[in-house]
Amino acid sequence: MKVKENTGYKIFLVVNTIIMILISAATLFPFLYLVAQSFSSEAAIMEGKVGLIPRGFNLTTYKVVITQGDFLKFYKNTLIYTAVGTTLSLAFSSMLAYPLSKKEFKPAKFLTPFVIFTMYFGGGMIPNYILVVKLGLNNTMAAFILPMMISTYYVLLMKSFFASTPKDLEEAGELDGLNKFGVFLKVVLPLSKPIIATMTLFYAVMYWNNWFQAFLYLRKEKWPVAYYLQNIIRGATQTDQDAQQVATNIRSCSMVLTALPIICVYPFIQKYYVQGMMLGGVKE
């Protein structure tokens, strides 16, 4: 039987829909404007004619960005850093979160507060820099990945999700002869696709957009594309007006190319993303 909607609920739906449309438009506008700039001519940008529709359509800047300079090399660096970093982060975060989610694991009562402590207090930039240099990791992939390899917040999300895993299935795995690590690999992880997909997206975006670690530890040949883009933006603010417009065109193309992989991947993970965030937040 269909429940009749009262007038107040209908008004709520209309107002809510309008608000969501306005928020969506405000969110999309900067990106659409950026795309329009990337496909516009430098003259149109200089004259301020570019809105949401490209003016003086051209692909020359994209060709220049891709074929000249070191953009593709930095892009390749970012792909490697993101793939390796995300894989390691998922592996170590899940292996930390799983035992902490088990009430029968007695040390969890003492270890969990220490894990949470690191979310609020850190050693600071200078001690971290000294540590990385003393370990001989300067200008290596490890210097880019290790300092941010485990996020406490993401570990706590995974811990909450693992705590909701049916205990009966884990016990059945043990009866079949699996040890704790085997249960984790063959029972728990296959049931954890939503949270794994969500954390994959979070970690991948974190590594993809990170430039500060490169600023601290990496020389130019090992830069990620995000730091290359950061230098383009910094350079654009220090040049004259005409040069700024040319730099704006190059910057827009670089930003679109940088954001494209994440935009392409997100639709495939979206269904897991919402489910993972909801289930990962369930109170134990």
Secondary structure, DSSP 8 states (H G I E B T S, - for coil): ------HHHHHHHHHHHHHHHHHHHHHHHHHHHHHHHHTS-HHHHHTT--SSS-SS---HHHHHHHHSTTHHHHHHHHHHHHHHHHHHHHHHHHHHHHHHT-TT-TTHHHHHHHHHHHHH----HHHHHHHHHHTT-TTSHHHHHGGGS--HHHHHHHHHHHHTS-HHHHHHHHHTT--HHHHIIIIIGGGGHHHHHHHHHHHHHHHHH--HHHHHH--GGG--HHHHHHHHHHHHTTS-HHHHHHHHHHHHHHHHHHHHHHHHHHHHHHHHHHHHHHHHT---
